[in-house]
C-alpha cells in the first residue's frame, strides 16, 4: 500500500476589507487556497492570537498581511521566521513594526506562547504587501491591487513546496 502524506498547510489572511489596503492579506490568502485545495484558509483575522488553535500540528503556516515598513507601495516581502530559535532580531523587528500595527499581540509573541504549550507550527512564513491607504473605506489602492496576482502565486509556490516535501 502506497500512503502519501499531505503536509498540513494553514494560510492565514490578516486585515479588514473595510480599511482599504488592509484587506489585501485575506484576499491573497483566500485566492491562493482556492488554487491549492490541500491547504486550509483562516481569515480574515485581526489578531495573531486567533492563530493559536489553528496552526497546531501544521507543517507550514503562511501569514499574509498588509505592512507599513517604509518600502515602496506594492512591494512584496517574504520573511521566514525561525520557529525553533526566535532570535532577538525577530523580536526587535516585531517591536518596531508593532508601533504601527493594529494587531494586539504580535506574531512572535503568539509563536512563543504556542511553543510553550507545544502547539507551534513546524515552519512559519510571512508574506507582506506594502500598503498605502489604511483609512476607512473599501477597495485596494492601484499599486497594491497590481501586486495581488504575484502575491497569490508566491503563496501558491510556498504551499506546493511544502506539499512536495511532505
N, C-alpha and C positions, 0 to 999 in steps of 0.2 A: 504494500500500500504506500503510495507516494503522498505524504502530507506536506503541503506547502503552508508555511507560516506567513500570515499577513501582519505587517507592522501596525501597531495601534498609533494612528496619527490624529492629533487634535489640532484643528485650525481655529484660532480664536480671533475674532474681529472686534476691535475696540472702537468706541466712538458713538456719536449721535448724528443721525442724518439731519437733525434739525439745527445743527451747528455747522453748516456748510462743509468745509473740508474735513472736519472731524469725522464725518461719516464714511470716509474712504476706507478705513480699516475693515469694517463689517462688509462693505460692498465687495472689496477684493477677496476677502476670505470666503464669502458665500459663492462667488463666481468660480473660485478655484476648486472648491469642494464639489460644485456641480459638474466639473470636468473630471474629477478623480473621486469616484463614489466610494472608494475604500477608506476615505478619511471621514472625520466627523467634524462638523461645523458647530461652533459655540459662539453665540453672539446675537445681537450686538451687546457687548459688555461695556460697563462703565467703570469697573473696579477690578484690578488684578486678583483680589481676594476671591472673586467669583470663579476663578480657575481652579481653586484648591481641590474640589471634588471631581472636577472634570479631567484633570490631567494625571490622576493616579494610575500608575501602570503604563503610561504612554511611552512609546519608543521615541516619539518626536512630537513636540508642541511647537507650532508656528504661531506667533503672535503678530498680528498685522494692525498697525495703528498709524494715525497721522502724527507727525512730530514737528517740533519747532526747535531746530538745532542751529539755525543761522545759515544753513546751506541754501542754495538757490531753490525756489519753489519748484516742486515736481521732482526733486532729487530722490532717488530710490536708494535706501540703505539696507544692508543685510548684516546683522550682528549676531554672532553665535555667543551665547552665554555659557560658560563652563559650569555645568550643573554641579560637578563634584568639587570644584575649587572656586568659590566665589571670592575673587581677588579684591583687595582694597580698591583697585582701579575701577572695577564694576560698581562697587558701592558708591565711590566718589562720582562716577559718571551719572549714576542714577540720582544722587543727591542734587547734582547740578541741574539735571533735567527736571527734577521734581519741583523746582522753583516755578516752572511754567506749566506744570502738569495739572490736569483736572482730576487725576486719579487719587484716591485716598491713600492707600498703602501701595508702595511701589512694587514692581515686579520682582526685584531682587529680594526684598523683604518677604514677599509671599513665597518665593523659592526657598529661602532659608527656613521658613515655617514648614513648608512641605518636606524638606529634608529632615527636619527634626521629628516629624511624625511618620517618616518613611513613606511619603506619597509624592515624591518628586519625580518628574519625567526623566528619562534617560538623556534626552537632548532637548535644548530649547534654542530656537532661532527667532529673532525679532526682525520683521520686515517693516521698515518705517518709510513713510512717504512724507516728504517735507510739504507742509500745508501753508496756505496763505491767509485764508479767512476762517475764523472760528466764531464769528458773531452769529446771532440767531438768524435762522433762515434755512432754506433748502437749496440744494444744488452745489456741486463742486466748482471751484474756480477752474478756468480753462487749462492751466498748466497741470493741475492735479488730475483733472479728468483725462488729459492726454497720456498720462503715465499709467493709468489703470490697466490696460492690456498687458503691458510689460510686467507690472507688479503681479498680476494674476499668473502669468507664465513663470515668474520666479517662484511663486508659492507652489505651483504645479510641479516644477522641476524638483523642489525640495521633497515633496510628497513622493514622487516617483523614485527619487534616490533612496529614500527610506524603505520603500517597498522592495526595491531591487536588492537591498542589503539584508532583508529580513530572513 
